[in-house]
Amino acid sequence: MTVRIRVAAAKEAAARGIELMTPGDLQALEAQVAGMEGDRLTLAALAEDADIYWSGKLPGVGVGTMLSLRGLYVVLYRTFSGTARPSFRGINPVVVDITDRRKRVILERPFDGRGPFGMATVIFGFALYVLGASLGWPEAGQVTAAFERYE
């Protein structure tokens, strides 16, 4: 949770008579927010910076293509995030309130895709490439060979 959101939540709760933090802690957070400089961080900007940094350092990673961190977001997160969120495709049960005491669980059809397992494999492989480029182990060729065994 960002500092700005914590401040807003504390103020909203205080307006309802609920104290989430002491007035001193709230003042300290407000001072921290007031002292922040620069543009607010956005996922797109961070991914673009990472793409520029990793382009040419990791196999296949480029800038402005589907083989980039921004592209990885589009392909993986948007495709598979529904399997990890409280939704009709999520891992958490989805219920409908019937009364204050009764709830109805909405049953789902069996998932006919690969689910989050395809996403996990790609992220794990990507992490191994980043680890190798950062720390020198494993070598990129070893990572590639390990995954090519299962084509």
Secondary structure as UniProt FT lines:
FT   HELIX           3..15
FT   TURN            16..17
FT   HELIX           23..34
FT   HELIX           43..54
FT   TURN            56..57
FT   TURN            59..60
FT   HELIX           69..72
FT   HELIX           73..77
FT   HELIX           78..80
FT   HELIX           81..84
FT   TURN            88..89
FT   STRAND          95..97
FT   STRAND          103..105
FT   HELIX           116..135
FT   HELIX           140..148
FT   TURN            149..150
//
